[in-house]
Amino acid sequence: MYTICYNKTNDREASEEMVQDIFISVWKRRNELKITSSMEHYLVKSAKLKVIDYYRKQYTHKQSNTTECNLCEHPEFDGKYLQHNEALFQLLEQDIQLIVNQLPCQCQKVYRLSREEQMSTIEIANSMELSPKTVKNHLTKALGLIRKNMVNDLSK
């Protein structure tokens, strides 16, 4: 898992943290987890999803800091490295968007409000006139489908 994270991010500290987060998450959910494939596939897919989250956070952070700082002005950032990571992020984002586009309309809207608009469950529930539980169910369905499709892509 560390190798997957490191190969995609080239960041030792972030990769270690991602792996640690995965194990903490698995441990906390150990009683509810129902792994349909092998544990290895589950952990590899979890690592890939953590990398996606890492780049999503980097992208969001970069967008918010664009006016404050230009990353390319710093000598510690290699232009090829940034281009490679941005290209990888865009490919992962495209894969996710293809999966999200297959979701039912309401589920798709809830996912987009949560992940793209960073709205809370309560905010989504109020804006769509749904119960918070329904919003959570839609998010669970969307994330489950994304994970399932990413695992299927992995096994091909």
BAKOLLUM-119071 format. One record per residue: x negated, y, z of N, C-alpha, C in turn. Coordinates in Angstrom, 2 decimals. Example, Ala and Ser with C-alpha at 12.3 -4.5 7.8 and 13.67 -1.06 7.14 Angstrom:
<pt n_x="-13.19" n_y="-5.69" n_z="7.80" ca_x="-12.30" ca_y="-4.50" ca_z="7.80" c_x="-13.20" c_y="-3.30" c_z="7.80"/>
<pt n_x="-12.85" n_y="-2.25" n_z="7.08" ca_x="-13.67" ca_y="-1.06" ca_z="7.14" c_x="-12.90" c_y="0.03" c_z="7.87"/>
END
This chain:
<pt n_x="-0.83" n_y="-1.19" n_z="0.00" ca_x="0.00" ca_y="0.00" ca_z="0.00" c_x="-0.88" c_y="1.25" c_z="0.00"/>
<pt n_x="-1.92" n_y="1.21" n_z="0.79" ca_x="-2.83" ca_y="2.35" ca_z="0.85" c_x="-3.43" c_y="2.60" c_z="-0.54"/>
<pt n_x="-3.85" n_y="1.55" n_z="-1.21" ca_x="-4.46" ca_y="1.68" ca_z="-2.53" c_x="-3.49" c_y="2.31" c_z="-3.52"/>
<pt n_x="-2.23" n_y="1.88" n_z="-3.47" ca_x="-1.22" ca_y="2.46" ca_z="-4.37" c_x="-1.09" c_y="3.95" c_z="-4.09"/>
<pt n_x="-0.94" n_y="4.30" n_z="-2.83" ca_x="-0.78" ca_y="5.71" ca_z="-2.47" c_x="-2.02" c_y="6.52" c_z="-2.84"/>
<pt n_x="-3.20" n_y="5.98" n_z="-2.53" ca_x="-4.43" ca_y="6.71" ca_z="-2.81" c_x="-4.66" c_y="6.87" c_z="-4.31"/>
<pt n_x="-4.39" n_y="5.82" n_z="-5.09" ca_x="-4.59" ca_y="5.90" ca_z="-6.54" c_x="-3.67" c_y="6.94" c_z="-7.18"/>
<pt n_x="-2.51" n_y="7.13" n_z="-6.59" ca_x="-1.55" ca_y="8.09" ca_z="-7.15" c_x="-1.77" c_y="9.52" c_z="-6.64"/>
<pt n_x="-2.33" n_y="9.66" n_z="-5.42" ca_x="-2.46" ca_y="11.00" ca_z="-4.84" c_x="-3.90" c_y="11.49" c_z="-4.78"/>
<pt n_x="-4.85" n_y="10.56" n_z="-4.71" ca_x="-6.26" ca_y="10.91" ca_z="-4.55" c_x="-6.49" c_y="11.69" c_z="-3.25"/>
<pt n_x="-5.66" n_y="11.41" n_z="-2.25" ca_x="-5.72" ca_y="12.10" ca_z="-0.97" c_x="-5.73" c_y="11.04" c_z="0.13"/>
<pt n_x="-6.90" n_y="10.82" n_z="0.73" ca_x="-7.07" ca_y="9.77" ca_z="1.72" c_x="-6.16" c_y="9.96" c_z="2.92"/>
<pt n_x="-6.16" n_y="11.15" n_z="3.46" ca_x="-5.37" ca_y="11.44" ca_z="4.67" c_x="-3.87" c_y="11.28" c_z="4.41"/>
<pt n_x="-3.40" n_y="11.82" n_z="3.30" ca_x="-1.97" ca_y="11.71" ca_z="2.96" c_x="-1.59" c_y="10.25" c_z="2.72"/>
<pt n_x="-2.47" n_y="9.50" n_z="2.10" ca_x="-2.20" ca_y="8.08" ca_z="1.82" c_x="-2.09" c_y="7.29" c_z="3.12"/>
<pt n_x="-2.99" n_y="7.55" n_z="4.05" ca_x="-2.93" ca_y="6.88" ca_z="5.35" c_x="-1.62" c_y="7.22" c_z="6.07"/>
<pt n_x="-1.25" n_y="8.47" n_z="5.99" ca_x="-0.02" ca_y="8.91" ca_z="6.64" c_x="1.21" c_y="8.26" c_z="6.00"/>
<pt n_x="1.21" n_y="8.15" n_z="4.67" ca_x="2.33" ca_y="7.51" ca_z="3.98" c_x="2.49" c_y="6.06" c_z="4.42"/>
<pt n_x="1.37" n_y="5.33" n_z="4.47" ca_x="1.42" ca_y="3.93" ca_z="4.88" c_x="1.92" c_y="3.82" c_z="6.32"/>
<pt n_x="1.43" n_y="4.69" n_z="7.17" ca_x="1.88" ca_y="4.69" ca_z="8.57" c_x="3.38" c_y="4.97" c_z="8.65"/>
<pt n_x="3.86" n_y="5.92" n_z="7.88" ca_x="5.29" ca_y="6.24" ca_z="7.87" c_x="6.13" c_y="5.04" c_z="7.42"/>
<pt n_x="5.63" n_y="4.32" n_z="6.43" ca_x="6.36" ca_y="3.14" ca_z="5.94" c_x="6.48" c_y="2.10" c_z="7.05"/>
<pt n_x="5.37" n_y="1.81" n_z="7.72" ca_x="5.41" ca_y="0.81" ca_z="8.79" c_x="6.29" c_y="1.26" c_z="9.95"/>
<pt n_x="6.26" n_y="2.52" n_z="10.28" ca_x="7.12" ca_y="3.03" ca_z="11.34" c_x="8.59" c_y="2.87" c_z="10.94"/>
<pt n_x="8.89" n_y="3.21" n_z="9.70" ca_x="10.26" ca_y="3.09" ca_z="9.21" c_x="10.73" c_y="1.63" c_z="9.23"/>
<pt n_x="9.88" n_y="0.73" n_z="8.76" ca_x="10.23" ca_y="-0.70" ca_z="8.76" c_x="10.46" c_y="-1.18" c_z="10.20"/>
<pt n_x="9.59" n_y="-0.76" n_z="11.10" ca_x="9.72" ca_y="-1.19" ca_z="12.49" c_x="11.01" c_y="-0.67" c_z="13.11"/>
<pt n_x="11.33" n_y="0.60" n_z="12.88" ca_x="12.54" ca_y="1.18" ca_z="13.45" c_x="13.81" c_y="0.52" c_z="12.90"/>
<pt n_x="13.75" n_y="0.09" n_z="11.63" ca_x="14.93" ca_y="-0.48" ca_z="10.99" c_x="14.86" c_y="-2.01" c_z="10.89"/>
<pt n_x="13.96" n_y="-2.62" n_z="11.65" ca_x="13.71" ca_y="-4.06" ca_z="11.53" c_x="14.96" c_y="-4.91" c_z="11.73"/>
<pt n_x="15.88" n_y="-4.48" n_z="12.56" ca_x="17.09" ca_y="-5.26" ca_z="12.82" c_x="18.14" c_y="-5.11" c_z="11.73"/>
<pt n_x="18.14" n_y="-3.98" n_z="11.02" ca_x="19.14" ca_y="-3.76" ca_z="9.96" c_x="18.62" c_y="-4.08" c_z="8.56"/>
<pt n_x="17.31" n_y="-4.17" n_z="8.40" ca_x="16.74" ca_y="-4.37" ca_z="7.06" c_x="17.18" c_y="-5.69" c_z="6.46"/>
<pt n_x="17.61" n_y="-5.60" n_z="5.21" ca_x="17.94" ca_y="-6.80" ca_z="4.46" c_x="17.15" c_y="-6.74" c_z="3.17"/>
<pt n_x="16.03" n_y="-7.39" n_z="3.15" ca_x="15.13" ca_y="-7.36" ca_z="1.99" c_x="15.52" c_y="-8.50" c_z="1.07"/>
<pt n_x="15.94" n_y="-8.13" n_z="-0.16" ca_x="16.41" ca_y="-9.14" ca_z="-1.11" c_x="15.27" c_y="-9.72" c_z="-1.94"/>
<pt n_x="14.19" n_y="-8.97" n_z="-2.07" ca_x="13.03" ca_y="-9.49" ca_z="-2.79" c_x="11.98" c_y="-9.87" c_z="-1.74"/>
<pt n_x="10.77" n_y="-10.09" n_z="-2.17" ca_x="9.72" ca_y="-10.43" ca_z="-1.21" c_x="9.32" c_y="-9.20" c_z="-0.41"/>
<pt n_x="8.74" n_y="-9.42" n_z="0.74" ca_x="8.28" ca_y="-8.31" ca_z="1.58" c_x="7.22" c_y="-7.50" c_z="0.84"/>
<pt n_x="6.38" n_y="-8.18" n_z="0.08" ca_x="5.34" ca_y="-7.49" ca_z="-0.69" c_x="5.96" c_y="-6.50" c_z="-1.68"/>
<pt n_x="6.98" n_y="-6.95" n_z="-2.40" ca_x="7.65" ca_y="-6.06" ca_z="-3.36" c_x="8.30" c_y="-4.89" c_z="-2.63"/>
<pt n_x="8.90" n_y="-5.17" n_z="-1.51" ca_x="9.54" ca_y="-4.11" ca_z="-0.72" c_x="8.53" c_y="-3.06" c_z="-0.29"/>
<pt n_x="7.38" n_y="-3.51" n_z="0.21" ca_x="6.36" ca_y="-2.57" ca_z="0.69" c_x="5.72" c_y="-1.79" c_z="-0.46"/>
<pt n_x="5.49" n_y="-2.46" n_z="-1.58" ca_x="4.93" ca_y="-1.77" ca_z="-2.75" c_x="5.90" c_y="-0.71" c_z="-3.24"/>
<pt n_x="7.18" n_y="-1.06" n_z="-3.31" ca_x="8.18" ca_y="-0.10" ca_z="-3.76" c_x="8.29" c_y="1.05" c_z="-2.77"/>
<pt n_x="8.22" n_y="0.74" n_z="-1.49" ca_x="8.25" ca_y="1.79" ca_z="-0.47" c_x="7.08" c_y="2.75" c_z="-0.65"/>
<pt n_x="5.92" n_y="2.20" n_z="-0.95" ca_x="4.74" ca_y="3.04" ca_z="-1.18" c_x="4.96" c_y="3.96" c_z="-2.38"/>
<pt n_x="5.52" n_y="3.42" n_z="-3.44" ca_x="5.77" ca_y="4.24" ca_z="-4.63" c_x="6.79" c_y="5.33" c_z="-4.35"/>
<pt n_x="7.81" n_y="5.00" n_z="-3.57" ca_x="8.81" ca_y="6.01" ca_z="-3.21" c_x="8.21" c_y="7.08" c_z="-2.31"/>
<pt n_x="7.28" n_y="6.68" n_z="-1.43" ca_x="6.59" ca_y="7.67" ca_z="-0.58" c_x="5.77" c_y="8.62" c_z="-1.44"/>
<pt n_x="5.13" n_y="8.08" n_z="-2.49" ca_x="4.35" ca_y="8.92" ca_z="-3.40" c_x="5.28" c_y="9.92" c_z="-4.10"/>
<pt n_x="6.45" n_y="9.45" n_z="-4.51" ca_x="7.42" ca_y="10.34" ca_z="-5.15" c_x="7.81" c_y="11.46" c_z="-4.18"/>
<pt n_x="8.11" n_y="11.09" n_z="-2.94" ca_x="8.44" ca_y="12.10" ca_z="-1.93" c_x="7.28" c_y="13.07" c_z="-1.71"/>
<pt n_x="6.07" n_y="12.54" n_z="-1.71" ca_x="4.87" ca_y="13.37" ca_z="-1.53" c_x="4.81" c_y="14.43" c_z="-2.63"/>
<pt n_x="5.00" n_y="13.99" n_z="-3.88" ca_x="4.92" ca_y="14.94" ca_z="-4.99" c_x="6.12" c_y="15.88" c_z="-5.00"/>
<pt n_x="7.28" n_y="15.39" n_z="-4.59" ca_x="8.45" ca_y="16.26" ca_z="-4.51" c_x="8.19" c_y="17.37" c_z="-3.50"/>
<pt n_x="7.63" n_y="17.01" n_z="-2.35" ca_x="7.31" ca_y="18.02" ca_z="-1.33" c_x="6.22" c_y="18.97" c_z="-1.83"/>
<pt n_x="5.22" n_y="18.41" n_z="-2.51" ca_x="4.15" ca_y="19.25" ca_z="-3.06" c_x="4.73" c_y="20.24" c_z="-4.07"/>
<pt n_x="5.61" n_y="19.74" n_z="-4.92" ca_x="6.20" ca_y="20.57" ca_z="-5.96" c_x="7.05" c_y="21.67" c_z="-5.33"/>
<pt n_x="7.88" n_y="21.30" n_z="-4.36" ca_x="8.72" ca_y="22.27" ca_z="-3.68" c_x="7.87" c_y="23.31" c_z="-2.97"/>
<pt n_x="6.83" n_y="22.84" n_z="-2.29" ca_x="5.92" ca_y="23.74" ca_z="-1.59" c_x="5.20" c_y="24.66" c_z="-2.57"/>
<pt n_x="4.77" n_y="24.08" n_z="-3.68" ca_x="4.06" ca_y="24.86" ca_z="-4.70" c_x="4.97" c_y="25.94" c_z="-5.29"/>
<pt n_x="6.24" n_y="25.56" n_z="-5.52" ca_x="7.18" ca_y="26.53" ca_z="-6.08" c_x="7.40" c_y="27.69" c_z="-5.11"/>
<pt n_x="7.47" n_y="27.39" n_z="-3.81" ca_x="7.72" ca_y="28.44" ca_z="-2.84" c_x="6.50" c_y="29.33" c_z="-2.62"/>
<pt n_x="5.32" n_y="28.81" n_z="-2.91" ca_x="4.10" ca_y="29.58" ca_z="-2.69" c_x="3.51" c_y="30.16" c_z="-3.96"/>
<pt n_x="4.22" n_y="30.05" n_z="-5.08" ca_x="3.68" ca_y="30.51" ca_z="-6.35" c_x="3.30" c_y="31.98" c_z="-6.30"/>
<pt n_x="4.11" n_y="32.79" n_z="-5.67" ca_x="3.81" ca_y="34.21" ca_z="-5.61" c_x="2.68" c_y="34.53" c_z="-4.63"/>
<pt n_x="2.47" n_y="33.65" n_z="-3.63" ca_x="1.44" ca_y="33.91" ca_z="-2.62" c_x="0.05" c_y="33.50" c_z="-3.09"/>
<pt n_x="-0.02" n_y="32.39" n_z="-3.85" ca_x="-1.33" ca_y="31.83" ca_z="-4.13" c_x="-1.29" c_y="31.01" c_z="-5.41"/>
<pt n_x="-2.32" n_y="31.10" n_z="-6.20" ca_x="-2.43" ca_y="30.26" ca_z="-7.38" c_x="-3.45" c_y="29.18" c_z="-7.08"/>
<pt n_x="-3.00" n_y="27.91" n_z="-7.01" ca_x="-3.87" ca_y="26.80" ca_z="-6.62" c_x="-5.10" c_y="26.67" c_z="-7.52"/>
<pt n_x="-4.92" n_y="26.99" n_z="-8.77" ca_x="-6.02" ca_y="26.81" ca_z="-9.71" c_x="-7.18" c_y="27.76" c_z="-9.45"/>
<pt n_x="-6.98" n_y="28.78" n_z="-8.66" ca_x="-8.06" ca_y="29.72" ca_z="-8.35" c_x="-9.02" c_y="29.15" c_z="-7.32"/>
<pt n_x="-8.63" n_y="28.09" n_z="-6.64" ca_x="-9.47" ca_y="27.50" ca_z="-5.60" c_x="-10.42" c_y="26.47" c_z="-6.20"/>
<pt n_x="-11.70" n_y="26.52" n_z="-5.86" ca_x="-12.67" ca_y="25.60" ca_z="-6.46" c_x="-12.44" c_y="24.14" c_z="-6.07"/>
<pt n_x="-11.76" n_y="23.87" n_z="-4.94" ca_x="-11.58" ca_y="22.47" ca_z="-4.54" c_x="-10.53" c_y="21.74" c_z="-5.38"/>
<pt n_x="-9.78" n_y="22.46" n_z="-6.21" ca_x="-8.79" ca_y="21.82" ca_z="-7.07" c_x="-9.32" c_y="21.71" c_z="-8.49"/>
<pt n_x="-9.38" n_y="20.51" n_z="-8.97" ca_x="-9.83" ca_y="20.23" ca_z="-10.32" c_x="-8.63" c_y="20.34" c_z="-11.26"/>
<pt n_x="-8.75" n_y="21.06" n_z="-12.35" ca_x="-7.65" ca_y="21.24" ca_z="-13.29" c_x="-7.10" c_y="19.94" c_z="-13.83"/>
<pt n_x="-8.00" n_y="18.98" n_z="-14.15" ca_x="-7.55" ca_y="17.68" ca_z="-14.66" c_x="-6.76" c_y="16.93" c_z="-13.60"/>
<pt n_x="-7.23" n_y="17.02" n_z="-12.37" ca_x="-6.54" ca_y="16.36" ca_z="-11.26" c_x="-5.12" c_y="16.90" c_z="-11.12"/>
<pt n_x="-4.97" n_y="18.21" n_z="-11.16" ca_x="-3.65" ca_y="18.81" ca_z="-11.05" c_x="-2.77" c_y="18.44" c_z="-12.23"/>
<pt n_x="-3.33" n_y="18.45" n_z="-13.43" ca_x="-2.56" ca_y="18.10" ca_z="-14.61" c_x="-2.09" c_y="16.65" c_z="-14.54"/>
<pt n_x="-2.99" n_y="15.76" n_z="-14.11" ca_x="-2.64" ca_y="14.34" ca_z="-13.99" c_x="-1.51" c_y="14.15" c_z="-12.98"/>
<pt n_x="-1.63" n_y="14.79" n_z="-11.82" ca_x="-0.62" ca_y="14.64" ca_z="-10.78" c_x="0.72" c_y="15.26" c_z="-11.20"/>
<pt n_x="0.67" n_y="16.38" n_z="-11.88" ca_x="1.91" ca_y="17.00" ca_z="-12.35" c_x="2.57" c_y="16.11" c_z="-13.40"/>
<pt n_x="1.78" n_y="15.52" n_z="-14.29" ca_x="2.34" ca_y="14.62" ca_z="-15.30" c_x="2.96" c_y="13.39" c_z="-14.64"/>
<pt n_x="2.27" n_y="12.84" n_z="-13.66" ca_x="2.79" ca_y="11.69" ca_z="-12.92" c_x="4.09" c_y="12.05" c_z="-12.22"/>
<pt n_x="4.11" n_y="13.19" n_z="-11.57" ca_x="5.31" ca_y="13.65" ca_z="-10.88" c_x="6.47" c_y="13.80" c_z="-11.87"/>
<pt n_x="6.20" n_y="14.37" n_z="-13.03" ca_x="7.26" ca_y="14.57" ca_z="-14.01" c_x="7.82" c_y="13.23" c_z="-14.50"/>
<pt n_x="6.94" n_y="12.25" n_z="-14.71" ca_x="7.41" ca_y="10.92" ca_z="-15.13" c_x="8.28" c_y="10.28" c_z="-14.06"/>
<pt n_x="7.85" n_y="10.36" n_z="-12.83" ca_x="8.64" ca_y="9.80" ca_z="-11.73" c_x="9.97" c_y="10.53" c_z="-11.61"/>
<pt n_x="9.93" n_y="11.83" n_z="-11.72" ca_x="11.15" ca_y="12.63" ca_z="-11.64" c_x="12.11" c_y="12.27" c_z="-12.77"/>
<pt n_x="11.59" n_y="12.05" n_z="-13.97" ca_x="12.44" ca_y="11.65" ca_z="-15.09" c_x="13.09" c_y="10.30" c_z="-14.84"/>
<pt n_x="12.30" n_y="9.35" n_z="-14.30" ca_x="12.85" ca_y="8.03" ca_z="-13.98" c_x="13.98" c_y="8.15" c_z="-12.97"/>
<pt n_x="13.79" n_y="8.95" n_z="-11.96" ca_x="14.82" ca_y="9.14" ca_z="-10.94" c_x="16.05" c_y="9.79" c_z="-11.55"/>
<pt n_x="15.86" n_y="10.80" n_z="-12.40" ca_x="17.01" ca_y="11.48" ca_z="-13.01" c_x="17.82" c_y="10.52" c_z="-13.89"/>
<pt n_x="17.14" n_y="9.62" n_z="-14.60" ca_x="17.86" ca_y="8.63" ca_z="-15.41" c_x="18.73" c_y="7.74" c_z="-14.53"/>
<pt n_x="18.20" n_y="7.36" n_z="-13.39" ca_x="18.96" ca_y="6.52" ca_z="-12.45" c_x="20.12" c_y="7.32" c_z="-11.87"/>
<pt n_x="19.85" n_y="8.55" n_z="-11.45" ca_x="20.90" ca_y="9.39" ca_z="-10.85" c_x="22.02" c_y="9.64" c_z="-11.86"/>
<pt n_x="21.67" n_y="9.80" n_z="-13.12" ca_x="22.69" ca_y="10.04" ca_z="-14.15" c_x="23.64" c_y="8.86" c_z="-14.31"/>
<pt n_x="23.24" n_y="7.68" n_z="-13.85" ca_x="24.09" ca_y="6.49" ca_z="-13.94" c_x="25.06" c_y="6.38" c_z="-12.76"/>
<pt n_x="24.87" n_y="7.21" n_z="-11.74" ca_x="25.73" ca_y="7.17" ca_z="-10.56" c_x="27.13" c_y="7.69" c_z="-10.88"/>
<pt n_x="28.12" n_y="7.24" n_z="-10.10" ca_x="29.46" ca_y="7.84" ca_z="-10.25" c_x="29.38" c_y="9.35" c_z="-9.97"/>
<pt n_x="30.31" n_y="10.09" n_z="-10.54" ca_x="30.27" ca_y="11.56" ca_z="-10.52" c_x="30.12" c_y="12.13" c_z="-9.11"/>
<pt n_x="30.95" n_y="11.69" n_z="-8.17" ca_x="30.92" ca_y="12.25" ca_z="-6.82" c_x="29.61" c_y="11.89" c_z="-6.11"/>
<pt n_x="29.17" n_y="10.67" n_z="-6.29" ca_x="27.92" ca_y="10.21" ca_z="-5.68" c_x="26.74" c_y="11.01" c_z="-6.25"/>
<pt n_x="26.77" n_y="11.24" n_z="-7.54" ca_x="25.73" ca_y="12.03" ca_z="-8.22" c_x="25.68" c_y="13.45" c_z="-7.65"/>
<pt n_x="26.85" n_y="14.05" n_z="-7.47" ca_x="26.92" ca_y="15.42" ca_z="-6.96" c_x="26.38" c_y="15.50" c_z="-5.53"/>
<pt n_x="26.74" n_y="14.53" n_z="-4.69" ca_x="26.26" ca_y="14.50" ca_z="-3.31" c_x="24.73" c_y="14.36" c_z="-3.30"/>
<pt n_x="24.20" n_y="13.46" n_z="-4.12" ca_x="22.75" ca_y="13.26" ca_z="-4.18" c_x="22.05" c_y="14.55" c_z="-4.61"/>
<pt n_x="22.55" n_y="15.18" n_z="-5.64" ca_x="21.91" ca_y="16.40" ca_z="-6.15" c_x="21.96" c_y="17.54" c_z="-5.11"/>
<pt n_x="23.08" n_y="17.68" n_z="-4.44" ca_x="23.17" ca_y="18.72" ca_z="-3.40" c_x="22.18" c_y="18.44" c_z="-2.28"/>
<pt n_x="22.03" n_y="17.17" n_z="-1.94" ca_x="21.13" ca_y="16.80" ca_z="-0.85" c_x="19.67" c_y="16.96" c_z="-1.25"/>
<pt n_x="19.31" n_y="16.40" n_z="-2.37" ca_x="17.90" ca_y="16.34" ca_z="-2.75" c_x="17.41" c_y="17.54" c_z="-3.55"/>
<pt n_x="18.25" n_y="18.10" n_z="-4.37" ca_x="17.81" ca_y="19.21" ca_z="-5.21" c_x="18.13" c_y="20.57" c_z="-4.58"/>
<pt n_x="19.24" n_y="20.64" n_z="-3.84" ca_x="19.62" ca_y="21.90" ca_z="-3.21" c_x="19.26" c_y="21.94" c_z="-1.72"/>
<pt n_x="18.72" n_y="20.82" n_z="-1.22" ca_x="18.31" ca_y="20.67" ca_z="0.19" c_x="19.44" c_y="21.03" c_z="1.17"/>
<pt n_x="20.66" n_y="20.66" n_z="0.81" ca_x="21.80" ca_y="20.89" ca_z="1.71" c_x="21.89" c_y="19.75" c_z="2.71"/>
<pt n_x="22.33" n_y="20.06" n_z="3.92" ca_x="22.51" ca_y="19.04" ca_z="4.95" c_x="23.79" c_y="18.26" c_z="4.68"/>
<pt n_x="23.92" n_y="17.15" n_z="5.37" ca_x="25.12" ca_y="16.32" ca_z="5.23" c_x="26.37" c_y="17.12" c_z="5.58"/>
<pt n_x="26.29" n_y="17.89" n_z="6.65" ca_x="27.44" ca_y="18.69" ca_z="7.09" c_x="27.78" c_y="19.75" c_z="6.04"/>
<pt n_x="26.77" n_y="20.42" n_z="5.49" ca_x="27.00" ca_y="21.44" ca_z="4.47" c_x="27.66" c_y="20.82" c_z="3.23"/>
<pt n_x="27.17" n_y="19.65" n_z="2.83" ca_x="27.75" ca_y="18.98" ca_z="1.66" c_x="29.20" c_y="18.60" c_z="1.96"/>
<pt n_x="29.42" n_y="18.03" n_z="3.14" ca_x="30.77" ca_y="17.62" ca_z="3.52" c_x="31.73" c_y="18.81" c_z="3.48"/>
<pt n_x="31.30" n_y="19.94" n_z="4.02" ca_x="32.16" ca_y="21.13" ca_z="4.02" c_x="32.40" c_y="21.66" c_z="2.61"/>
<pt n_x="31.36" n_y="21.71" n_z="1.79" ca_x="31.51" ca_y="22.28" ca_z="0.45" c_x="32.34" c_y="21.38" c_z="-0.48"/>
<pt n_x="32.28" n_y="20.06" n_z="-0.25" ca_x="33.02" ca_y="19.13" ca_z="-1.11" c_x="34.31" c_y="18.64" c_z="-0.47"/>
<pt n_x="34.58" n_y="19.14" n_z="0.75" ca_x="35.77" ca_y="18.73" ca_z="1.49" c_x="35.82" c_y="17.21" c_z="1.68"/>
<pt n_x="34.69" n_y="16.67" n_z="2.15" ca_x="34.56" ca_y="15.24" ca_z="2.45" c_x="34.17" c_y="15.11" c_z="3.91"/>
<pt n_x="34.31" n_y="13.90" n_z="4.42" ca_x="33.82" ca_y="13.67" ca_z="5.79" c_x="32.31" c_y="13.46" c_z="5.73"/>
<pt n_x="31.60" n_y="13.80" n_z="6.79" ca_x="30.15" ca_y="13.56" ca_z="6.82" c_x="29.81" c_y="12.08" c_z="6.58"/>
<pt n_x="30.65" n_y="11.19" n_z="7.07" ca_x="30.43" ca_y="9.74" ca_z="6.87" c_x="30.49" c_y="9.39" c_z="5.38"/>
<pt n_x="31.43" n_y="9.98" n_z="4.67" ca_x="31.54" ca_y="9.73" ca_z="3.22" c_x="30.30" c_y="10.24" c_z="2.50"/>
<pt n_x="29.82" n_y="11.41" n_z="2.90" ca_x="28.61" ca_y="11.97" ca_z="2.31" c_x="27.44" c_y="11.02" c_z="2.56"/>
<pt n_x="27.30" n_y="10.54" n_z="3.79" ca_x="26.22" ca_y="9.59" ca_z="4.11" c_x="26.35" c_y="8.32" c_z="3.28"/>
<pt n_x="27.58" n_y="7.83" n_z="3.09" ca_x="27.78" ca_y="6.63" ca_z="2.27" c_x="27.36" c_y="6.87" c_z="0.82"/>
<pt n_x="27.69" n_y="8.03" n_z="0.28" ca_x="27.27" ca_y="8.35" ca_z="-1.10" c_x="25.75" c_y="8.42" c_z="-1.19"/>
<pt n_x="25.09" n_y="9.04" n_z="-0.21" ca_x="23.63" ca_y="9.12" ca_z="-0.22" c_x="23.00" c_y="7.74" c_z="-0.11"/>
<pt n_x="23.56" n_y="6.92" n_z="0.76" ca_x="23.05" ca_y="5.55" ca_z="0.93" c_x="23.17" c_y="4.78" c_z="-0.38"/>
<pt n_x="24.31" n_y="4.93" n_z="-1.04" ca_x="24.53" ca_y="4.25" ca_z="-2.33" c_x="23.52" c_y="4.74" c_z="-3.37"/>
<pt n_x="23.35" n_y="6.06" n_z="-3.45" ca_x="22.43" ca_y="6.64" ca_z="-4.44" c_x="20.99" c_y="6.19" c_z="-4.19"/>
<pt n_x="20.54" n_y="6.30" n_z="-2.95" ca_x="19.16" ca_y="5.92" ca_z="-2.62" c_x="18.94" c_y="4.42" c_z="-2.81"/>
<pt n_x="19.96" n_y="3.64" n_z="-2.48" ca_x="19.86" ca_y="2.20" ca_z="-2.69" c_x="19.71" c_y="1.85" c_z="-4.16"/>
<pt n_x="20.49" n_y="2.52" n_z="-5.00" ca_x="20.40" ca_y="2.27" ca_z="-6.45" c_x="19.04" c_y="2.71" c_z="-6.99"/>
<pt n_x="18.54" n_y="3.83" n_z="-6.50" ca_x="17.22" ca_y="4.30" ca_z="-6.93" c_x="16.16" c_y="3.27" c_z="-6.53"/>
<pt n_x="16.20" n_y="2.83" n_z="-5.28" ca_x="15.22" ca_y="1.83" ca_z="-4.82" c_x="15.33" c_y="0.55" c_z="-5.64"/>
<pt n_x="16.56" n_y="0.08" n_z="-5.85" ca_x="16.76" ca_y="-1.16" ca_z="-6.59" c_x="16.19" c_y="-1.06" c_z="-8.00"/>
<pt n_x="16.47" n_y="0.06" n_z="-8.67" ca_x="15.97" ca_y="0.22" ca_z="-10.04" c_x="14.46" c_y="0.38" c_z="-10.06"/>
<pt n_x="13.90" n_y="1.04" n_z="-9.06" ca_x="12.44" ca_y="1.20" ca_z="-9.02" c_x="11.79" c_y="-0.17" c_z="-8.76"/>
<pt n_x="12.40" n_y="-1.01" n_z="-7.93" ca_x="11.87" ca_y="-2.36" ca_z="-7.67" c_x="11.97" c_y="-3.18" c_z="-8.95"/>
<pt n_x="13.10" n_y="-3.06" n_z="-9.66" ca_x="13.24" ca_y="-3.79" ca_z="-10.92" c_x="12.19" c_y="-3.36" c_z="-11.93"/>
<pt n_x="11.89" n_y="-2.07" n_z="-11.99" ca_x="10.86" ca_y="-1.57" ca_z="-12.90" c_x="9.50" c_y="-2.14" c_z="-12.51"/>
<pt n_x="9.28" n_y="-2.29" n_z="-11.23" ca_x="8.01" ca_y="-2.81" ca_z="-10.73" c_x="7.80" c_y="-4.24" c_z="-11.15"/>
<pt n_x="8.87" n_y="-5.04" n_z="-11.12" ca_x="8.73" ca_y="-6.46" ca_z="-11.41" c_x="8.66" c_y="-6.78" c_z="-12.89"/>
<pt n_x="8.85" n_y="-5.77" n_z="-13.74" ca_x="8.77" ca_y="-6.01" ca_z="-15.20" c_x="7.35" c_y="-6.10" c_z="-15.68"/>
END
